[in-house]
Amino acid sequence: MGTFLLPMWRKKKIGSKLTEYSFNFARKHNYEKIVIYVRASNAGAIAFYSNFGFIQKGILTHQVKIDNQYDDEIFMEFFL
């Protein structure tokens, strides 16, 4: 699962509504667990998902290279 919003659409509860919709879809289809990956430098996203109950489970080092800069990814899980 991933939620991506342009900066102009952030802080308007859209991400929360999309996440809640995704949870409802997953529950309806008998999913038991959701796993996400968040860039380690994205403190806002880590806080966002933590507020929904996602737990950090591990780090993949140098997983992403953007503009010639490496970033780690944190994987997080949530049991429905």
C-alpha positions as CSV (number, residue, x, y, z in Angstrom):
1,M,0.0,0.0,0.0
2,G,1.2,3.4,-0.8
3,T,-0.2,6.9,-0.5
4,F,1.3,9.7,-2.5
5,L,-0.1,13.3,-2.5
6,L,1.2,16.4,-4.1
7,P,2.3,19.0,-1.6
8,M,-0.7,21.2,-2.4
9,W,-3.1,18.4,-1.3
10,R,-1.4,17.5,2.0
11,K,-2.7,18.5,5.4
12,K,-6.3,18.3,4.1
13,K,-7.2,14.8,5.5
14,I,-7.1,13.3,2.0
15,G,-4.3,10.8,3.0
16,S,-6.3,9.8,6.1
17,K,-9.4,9.1,4.0
18,L,-7.4,7.1,1.4
19,T,-5.8,5.1,4.2
20,E,-9.1,4.4,5.9
21,Y,-10.6,3.4,2.6
22,S,-7.7,1.0,1.9
23,F,-8.1,-0.5,5.4
24,N,-11.8,-1.1,4.7
25,F,-11.1,-2.6,1.3
26,A,-8.5,-4.9,2.8
27,R,-10.8,-6.0,5.7
28,K,-13.7,-6.7,3.2
29,H,-11.4,-8.9,1.2
30,N,-10.0,-10.8,4.2
31,Y,-6.5,-9.3,4.2
32,E,-4.8,-9.9,7.5
33,K,-1.8,-7.6,7.2
34,I,-0.6,-4.6,5.4
35,V,3.2,-3.9,4.8
36,I,4.5,-0.6,3.6
37,Y,7.9,0.9,2.8
38,V,8.7,4.5,3.7
39,R,11.8,6.5,3.0
40,A,13.8,7.0,6.2
41,S,14.2,10.7,5.4
42,N,10.4,11.2,5.3
43,A,9.6,11.8,8.9
44,G,6.1,13.1,8.0
45,A,5.1,9.8,6.4
46,I,6.6,7.8,9.2
47,A,4.6,9.8,11.7
48,F,1.5,9.6,9.5
49,Y,1.6,5.8,9.3
50,S,2.6,5.4,13.0
51,N,-0.5,7.3,13.9
52,F,-2.6,4.6,12.1
53,G,-0.9,1.9,14.1
54,F,1.9,0.8,11.7
55,I,4.9,-0.5,13.5
56,Q,8.5,-0.2,12.2
57,K,10.0,-3.6,11.6
58,G,13.3,-3.1,9.8
59,I,15.5,-0.9,7.5
60,L,16.7,-1.6,4.0
61,T,19.9,0.5,3.6
62,H,20.6,2.4,0.4
63,Q,17.3,1.2,-1.0
64,V,16.4,4.3,-3.0
65,K,18.6,6.6,-5.1
66,I,17.1,10.0,-5.9
67,D,19.0,12.8,-7.4
68,N,22.2,10.8,-6.9
69,Q,21.5,10.6,-3.1
70,Y,20.8,7.3,-1.4
71,D,18.1,6.9,1.2
72,D,17.1,4.0,3.4
73,E,13.6,2.6,3.5
74,I,11.8,1.6,6.6
75,F,9.3,-1.2,6.3
76,M,6.3,-1.1,8.6
77,E,3.5,-3.5,9.2
78,F,-0.1,-3.3,10.4
79,F,-2.3,-6.2,11.4
80,L,-6.0,-5.7,10.5
